[in-house]
């Protein structure tokens, strides 16, 4: 795939359901325990309506790392998992809350392509996640080597 | 040194770790499954690649170790994820992980904290992952704008 500055790749939309938020919430104590069993989190703003309202929110909001991981997934689907074997970078900033049942689309835009003397190229990318109205909720950059 | 109670007690210059860490295949599979990242390099490889997004969990590990009483008066909000990887980090690799509270600063009436984390191969000291995490400590104010 020949890439040029300005090229965009968009992922299929996903709905930020309550289940997706909870999968992430409960993954954290499960990973931390590392005992092969599922563990459940204490109430958080990501899975407990009353706790979220107690923090001044109208309802639960997703953990920003979910959209970060969906952006990472888009990078891997677009350029292959080889990009994890070579040096790379990903920056994301969470600029707006994502509430329950909001459709989220992740996207990337090629900002720069640098040919490497040893072969392959270095990509500079803008990455983001947007809601159903096209409002950006997560924005950032990525730098990857592709062959 | 302001460790031992709340996250919000951490001060600029506080050092976290180093701790010895071995990320297991189970941890990679669970984390990636929760984020719907089903690539074979995460789910099928007996020695899976650790996605760079899992560097975020090392911050949570330090919070558990050094701030056992939680966030403090307000829930914190994750604001920025910033990771650089220097090659593939594989599950099962003994690591030395350490962090430092790089800064605390006020911006538009909200307090932010940067924590820098490095993940090195324990046997060689080779730097594998660098991560900067930014959180907003005054969650109730920030909740209206970010997740």
HADDOCK unambig.tbl for C-alpha pairs under 7 A between the chains (distance, minus, plus):
assign (segid A and resid 23 and name CA) (segid B and resid 34 and name CA) 5.15 0.50 0.50
assign (segid A and resid 24 and name CA) (segid B and resid 34 and name CA) 5.38 0.50 0.50
assign (segid A and resid 24 and name CA) (segid B and resid 35 and name CA) 6.72 0.50 0.50
assign (segid A and resid 27 and name CA) (segid B and resid 30 and name CA) 6.53 0.50 0.50
assign (segid A and resid 27 and name CA) (segid B and resid 31 and name CA) 5.94 0.50 0.50
assign (segid A and resid 27 and name CA) (segid B and resid 34 and name CA) 6.23 0.50 0.50
assign (segid A and resid 31 and name CA) (segid B and resid 27 and name CA) 4.92 0.50 0.50
assign (segid A and resid 31 and name CA) (segid B and resid 30 and name CA) 6.67 0.50 0.50
assign (segid A and resid 31 and name CA) (segid B and resid 31 and name CA) 6.76 0.50 0.50
assign (segid A and resid 34 and name CA) (segid B and resid 26 and name CA) 6.94 0.50 0.50
assign (segid A and resid 34 and name CA) (segid B and resid 27 and name CA) 6.24 0.50 0.50
assign (segid A and resid 36 and name CA) (segid B and resid 26 and name CA) 6.80 0.50 0.50
assign (segid A and resid 55 and name CA) (segid B and resid 140 and name CA) 5.87 0.50 0.50
assign (segid A and resid 56 and name CA) (segid B and resid 140 and name CA) 6.01 0.50 0.50
assign (segid A and resid 56 and name CA) (segid B and resid 143 and name CA) 6.99 0.50 0.50
assign (segid A and resid 57 and name CA) (segid B and resid 143 and name CA) 6.58 0.50 0.50
assign (segid A and resid 61 and name CA) (segid B and resid 147 and name CA) 6.68 0.50 0.50
assign (segid A and resid 62 and name CA) (segid B and resid 147 and name CA) 6.86 0.50 0.50
assign (segid A and resid 63 and name CA) (segid B and resid 147 and name CA) 6.44 0.50 0.50
assign (segid A and resid 64 and name CA) (segid B and resid 78 and name CA) 6.94 0.50 0.50
assign (segid A and resid 64 and name CA) (segid B and resid 147 and name CA) 5.87 0.50 0.50
assign (segid A and resid 66 and name CA) (segid B and resid 35 and name CA) 6.33 0.50 0.50
assign (segid A and resid 69 and name CA) (segid B and resid 35 and name CA) 6.33 0.50 0.50
assign (segid A and resid 69 and name CA) (segid B and resid 53 and name CA) 6.76 0.50 0.50
assign (segid A and resid 73 and name CA) (segid B and resid 37 and name CA) 6.15 0.50 0.50
assign (segid A and resid 84 and name CA) (segid B and resid 87 and name CA) 6.43 0.50 0.50
assign (segid A and resid 84 and name CA) (segid B and resid 88 and name CA) 5.49 0.50 0.50
assign (segid A and resid 85 and name CA) (segid B and resid 87 and name CA) 4.81 0.50 0.50
assign (segid A and resid 85 and name CA) (segid B and resid 88 and name CA) 4.39 0.50 0.50
assign (segid A and resid 86 and name CA) (segid B and resid 86 and name CA) 6.43 0.50 0.50
assign (segid A and resid 86 and name CA) (segid B and resid 87 and name CA) 4.88 0.50 0.50
assign (segid A and resid 86 and name CA) (segid B and resid 88 and name CA) 6.91 0.50 0.50
assign (segid A and resid 87 and name CA) (segid B and resid 85 and name CA) 5.35 0.50 0.50
assign (segid A and resid 87 and name CA) (segid B and resid 86 and name CA) 4.14 0.50 0.50
assign (segid A and resid 87 and name CA) (segid B and resid 87 and name CA) 5.23 0.50 0.50
assign (segid A and resid 88 and name CA) (segid B and resid 84 and name CA) 5.72 0.50 0.50
assign (segid A and resid 88 and name CA) (segid B and resid 85 and name CA) 5.38 0.50 0.50
assign (segid A and resid 88 and name CA) (segid B and resid 86 and name CA) 6.61 0.50 0.50
assign (segid A and resid 89 and name CA) (segid B and resid 83 and name CA) 5.59 0.50 0.50
assign (segid A and resid 89 and name CA) (segid B and resid 84 and name CA) 4.19 0.50 0.50
assign (segid A and resid 89 and name CA) (segid B and resid 85 and name CA) 6.19 0.50 0.50
assign (segid A and resid 90 and name CA) (segid B and resid 82 and name CA) 5.98 0.50 0.50
assign (segid A and resid 90 and name CA) (segid B and resid 83 and name CA) 5.45 0.50 0.50
assign (segid A and resid 90 and name CA) (segid B and resid 84 and name CA) 6.55 0.50 0.50
assign (segid A and resid 91 and name CA) (segid B and resid 81 and name CA) 5.52 0.50 0.50
assign (segid A and resid 91 and name CA) (segid B and resid 82 and name CA) 4.24 0.50 0.50
assign (segid A and resid 91 and name CA) (segid B and resid 83 and name CA) 6.26 0.50 0.50
assign (segid A and resid 92 and name CA) (segid B and resid 80 and name CA) 5.74 0.50 0.50
assign (segid A and resid 92 and name CA) (segid B and resid 81 and name CA) 5.16 0.50 0.50
assign (segid A and resid 92 and name CA) (segid B and resid 82 and name CA) 6.47 0.50 0.50
assign (segid A and resid 93 and name CA) (segid B and resid 79 and name CA) 5.80 0.50 0.50
assign (segid A and resid 93 and name CA) (segid B and resid 80 and name CA) 4.40 0.50 0.50
assign (segid A and resid 93 and name CA) (segid B and resid 81 and name CA) 6.39 0.50 0.50
assign (segid A and resid 94 and name CA) (segid B and resid 79 and name CA) 5.33 0.50 0.50
assign (segid A and resid 94 and name CA) (segid B and resid 80 and name CA) 6.31 0.50 0.50
assign (segid A and resid 94 and name CA) (segid B and resid 146 and name CA) 5.80 0.50 0.50
assign (segid A and resid 94 and name CA) (segid B and resid 147 and name CA) 5.97 0.50 0.50
assign (segid A and resid 95 and name CA) (segid B and resid 145 and name CA) 6.49 0.50 0.50
assign (segid A and resid 95 and name CA) (segid B and resid 146 and name CA) 4.92 0.50 0.50
assign (segid A and resid 96 and name CA) (segid B and resid 145 and name CA) 5.18 0.50 0.50
assign (segid A and resid 96 and name CA) (segid B and resid 146 and name CA) 4.16 0.50 0.50
assign (segid A and resid 96 and name CA) (segid B and resid 147 and name CA) 6.11 0.50 0.50
assign (segid A and resid 97 and name CA) (segid B and resid 145 and name CA) 6.40 0.50 0.50
assign (segid A and resid 97 and name CA) (segid B and resid 146 and name CA) 4.71 0.50 0.50
assign (segid A and resid 97 and name CA) (segid B and resid 147 and name CA) 4.48 0.50 0.50
assign (segid A and resid 98 and name CA) (segid B and resid 147 and name CA) 6.90 0.50 0.50
